[in-house]
Amino acid sequence: MKKHNYSAGPCILPQEVFEKSAQAILDFNNSGLSILEISHRSKDFVAVMEEARALVLELLNLEGKGYEVLFLGGGASLEFLMVPYNLMKVDGKAAYLDTGTWASGAIKEAKHFGETVVVASSKPENYNHIPKGYTIPSDADYFHCTSNNTIFGTQMKSFPEVNIPLVCDMSSDIFSRVLDFSKLDLIYAGAQKNMGPAGATLVVVKKEILGKTGRTIPSMLDYQQHIDKESMYNTPPVFPIYASLLTLQWLKNLGGIAAIEKINEAKANLLYTEIDRNPLFKGAAVKEDRSNMNVTFLLNDEAHQEKFDAMWKAAGISGLPGHRSVGGYRASMYNALPIESVQVLVDVMQELENKI
């Protein structure tokens, strides 16, 4: 039976990416070598890295606008550290918006480097919404936000206008919706949601914001070092970058971010409409801040949990249980999840209603 993969990450990827990746593991570019064993300095892989970096800029409409693309290791969690290392001045300060577990993790790391101002937090309400109406200090070295909160199912629908560098952790909604990405000075994202397998981290940074901290940065944590070495300061995660390239090619062939945004909106509307219509369920996040990537919802009566769980498992659905911080269910609907899988879940929810 086909599995309908709602895993929050590592997550579903396009079928053609699996097929091309599998072939490359056996024989990459008819070289007689596997993608897992080729030199990262080889002509074949240098071409992969160059195309992947160029495609990122193309898809985000950032070509020729002073941005550099890096594929690094360490996940988004390492970027919690690298951002203040590279952007917070000695005796400086940074501003952060606290919207969930990963935002609070970034705040924790920034505090090691200087004054860290939390401009607003939705923690008292268990992160069920995105704070509004906060003030960002104009003398901060940068403002950091998290565009989509995977665990709690909230998403920033707009970004504040600031006169300082704007940094965004887009790990769980990168490449999913059209934005003016030029308003963001630094974007980072773990690959394992919309871009590829775990093991690579995307960083897109405007070069002009670097080199202003007055601090000594260890080489491996210095964005400029990685830029100077064309994202190969050390051996990069070769296979995750290759799979990411395949996913970026798939997205471009589909019509780019504008095309996938329409599909993602259709998927989200289908499921949220059922959650709001069906008396057995309720959404976990405030409506105006609901994420199109991670739909969190609860049963109104937990007595139905055993029956519902048995039904969605029988339908071939995987990865639906919610994070322990929220409970209930979380349907992660990243770019590669087809709308047909969403319809299967909706059908199960309606079937449960008919049986109760």
N, C-alpha and C positions, 0 to 999 in steps of 0.2 A: 504493500500500500504506500502511496505517495505521502510523505510527511509534510505537514504544513508548519513550517518552522518559525515560531514566534520568539525565538531566543533573543535575549537582550544583548548578547555579544560575548564571544564571537558569534556571528549571526549568519543568516542566509546570504548567499552570493549568487550571481547569475549562473545558470547551468552551463553556459558556454565558457565561463571562466573556469569552472571545474574541469571541463573537458580539455581545454587548451593547457591548463596547468598540469593536468595528468600526463598529457603528451610530452610536455617540456621536462617533466621529471624523468621520463624514459629517454628522450632525445631532444635536446634544445637546438632549434634552428638547423636541424640535420647535421649537427656537429659531431655526433657520436658520443656526446657528453650530456650528462644530466644538468638541468638548471641548478641542482643541489650541489654540484661539484665544480662548476666552471669558476674561473678566476673573476673576481669583481673588477679586475683591471682589463679583462678581455674586451676586444672590440664589440662582441655581441652584447655583453652586459652594459658597457658604457652607453651603447645605443638605447638600451632599456631605460637606464637612469635619465638620460637626456630627454627622451620622449615623455617619460612620466612627469618630469618636472615641467616641461613645456605644456603638457596637456592640462595640468593643474591650473596654470595661469590662464590658459585659453578658456577652460570651463568656467572659471571664476571671473572672467572678463578683466583680468589684471595685467594683460600683456602690455609691456612698455610703460608701466606705471611705477617703476622703481622697486618692485618686489622680488624677493628671492625665495625659492622653494627648496626645502630640505626634507630628506627622509632619514629620520634618526631612530634610535632604539630607546628603550626605557618607558615607553607608554606615555600617556598624557600626564601621569603622575610625576615623571621626571621634569616635565615642563612646568609643573607647579614651582619647582626649584629654579629652573633655568630662566624663567621670566623675570623674577626679581633680581637674579644675579646679573642679567644683561640690561635691565631697564631701571632698577631702583638705584638712585644716586647714593653715595656715601652720605650718611645723615639725612637721607631723603625720606619720602613716604609714598605710599601707594594707596589707592582706593579700590575696594572690592565690594561686589554685590553678592550676598549670601543667599543662594536659592536652592541649596541641596547638599548632599554628601560630598560631591566632588568639588563644589565651590568652597565648602568649609575646609577641605583638604588643601586647596590652593592657598587659602587664607593662613592656615597653620604654617605652611612653608615660608610665606612672605614675611611672617613675623620674625624670622631669623635674621632678616636683612635690614629692618628698619621699621618705622612707624607704619602700621597697617590699619587704615580706617575702613571699617565696615559701614558702608553708607546706608544699608538697609538689610533686613533679614526676614525671611518668612519661616524661620525655624519654630517660633512659638505655635504656629498653626500646622506643624509637621510638613512644612514646605509645600503646602497645597496650592500656592499661588506665586506669582511674580510680583515683588514689591513695586509700588509706583510712587511717584512724587518725591523721590529722594534728591538730595543735593550732593553733588560731587565737588570736592575741594579743588579749586582751580590751580592750586600749587602742588598737587600730587604729580608724581612722575609718570603715572599711567593709571588708567581705570581698567579693572578686570571683571569680566562677567562670563557666565556659562549660558550658552544659547539654548540648550535643551537639557532637561534634568531627567536622565534615564530612569532613575529609581521612582521618582514621584510623579512623572508624567506631565510636567509643565514645560512650556516653551516661551521664550521671549519673542513677541510678535513685532517688536520694534526695538531700536537701540537709541540710547541717549545721544544728544548732540554735545560733544565735548571739544575742548581746545587742547587736550592732552592726548597722548597716545592711547588708543582704544584696543584692548587685548581681549580676545574671546576664545574660550575653550568650546570648540564646535564638534567635540568627539562624536556625539550621537545624532547630529543632523547636518553634517557637512555634505555638500552636493545634493541636498534634498529640496531646496527651495531657492527661488530667485531673491537675491539681496544686492544692495550696492556694496559689494565687498571692499570697495576702495575707501569706505568709511572706517574700515578696520585696519589697524596698523600691524597687528600680529594675530594670526589665527593658528591654533594648533588643534590636532585631532588624532586620537588613536585610530588606526586603520580599521579596526575590527567591527565597525558598525556598517558603514556605507561604502567602504573603499577596498577592503581586502582582508586577509587573515591577520590574526594577532602577530605582533613582532615588529611592525613598522609604525612610526609616528610621523605624521605630516606637520611641517611647520612652514607657514607662509609669512614672511616678515618684510616690512618696508625698511630698506637698508638705512634710510636717513635717521631712524630712531636709535640706531646702535652707536656704541662708542662714547656715551655721554655720562657714564656712571662715576668715573673717577676711581673705580675699584679694580683690583686685579682679579681676573676671572680664570679659573682653571681651564686648560685648553679644551678638554672634552665637553665642557659646559658653556663654551663661548660660541655663540651663533656665528660670529665673524670668522672664526677658525673653520667652521663647517662650510660657510659660504666660499671662503677662499679655496677650499679643497673640493669644491663642486659636490658637496654632500658625500665625500669619500675620505674624510679625515681619518677614519678607521674603517674596517671592513663593514660595509652596510648589510642590513638584512636582505640578502639577495632574493630569496624566494618570495617573501611578502611584498617586496617592491614590484617584482614581476607580476604577481597576482593582482596587485593594485593597478598596474598599468593596464592589464586586461580589463579590469572593472571600469577604469576611466575610458577606455576605448569603447566598451559596451555602452556606457552612458552617452558618449558623444554620438555614436551611431543611432541611439534612440531619439536623439534630438536635443541632447544637453539637459541642463538643469531646468529650463522652462518646461520641457516635455515631462520630465519625471515629477515635477511639482504638481502638475495636473493629475497624474496618476496617484500621487500620495494624498492629495486632497480628496480624491474620490474614495480612496480606501478609508481615510479617517472619517469622512462624512457617513459612509455606510455603517461603520461600527458605532460611532457616537450616536447616530440616529436610533439604532437598536437599543443601546444602553438607556437612552432617555425615554424610549417608548415602552420598553419591557418593564413591568412592575416588579420583576424579580431582581433587577440590577440597579445600581447607581454608580455614577462616576466618582472618582476619588479627588480629582483636581477641579479647581474653580473653572467654570466653563470658558471664560474669556482667555484663560491661559493654558488651555488644553494642548497637549503636544500632538502633532501629527505623526510622530515617530513612535512614541511609547504611550499606549492607551491604558491607563490604570482604572480598574473598576472593581466593585465589590458586590457580593450578594446581599440583599436586604435581610435575608434570613439564612444564617449559616447552616441551618438544618438541611438545606438543599445541597450543601457542598459535595457530599459523597456521590450523590446522583449526578450532579453536573460534571464532576471530575471524571467519572466513569464514561460519561457520554462524549466529552471532547477528546478523551484519549482513544475511545473507540473510533472516532472520526479521523484519526491520524494526526491530530494536533499535538505539537510538541512545544515545550518551553513557555507554557502559559502562566504558571504560578507567579504571583507577585513577589516582590522583594519583602523580606521580613519587616522592613521599616514601615511598610504600608499595608501588607497583607493582601488578601483578595487575589486579583489577577492583573497581569500586565501583558498586553498584546503589543509586542515590538514589531512595527511594520516598516522596516527599512526599505530602501529603494528596490531591492530585488524580490521582495515578497509580492506575488501576484495578487490581484484583487479577487481572484477565484478562491484563494485561501481565506480571505476575509469573509467571503460569502459562506464558506463552510462553517466558520465560527458563528456567524449570525444565524445560520440555520439551526445549529445546535442550541443556541440560546432560545430560539423560538420553539424548538421541540421541547425544551425543558418547561417552558411556560405552558405548553399544551398538556404536559403530563402532570403538572401540579394542580 
